[in-house]
Amino acid sequence: MQNKANLKYETLEAFINTINDLGIELIIDQALRHVRKQELENLIDEALKNKNEEEFKRYTKEYNELEACLVG
């Protein structure tokens, strides 16, 4: 009976560790996306100032894709 209790505890502990790891990954991913969105906002502003349509389109496309990932 003790072996089953230990197995359940180890399984629960592994599950909790997995959930914690996933939570940390999500937080890091969200932070990285936020930083990239800020960078893209600056790059979009620069492209507008320089009237560079190609860069503007490229950066706004990436920004919109990031935004879709955050919403979806």
Secondary structure, DSSP 4 states (H G I P E B T S, - for coil): -HHHHHHHHHHHHHHHHHHHHHHHHHHHHHHHHHHHHHHHHHHHHHHHHTT-HHHHHHHHHHHHHHHHHHH-
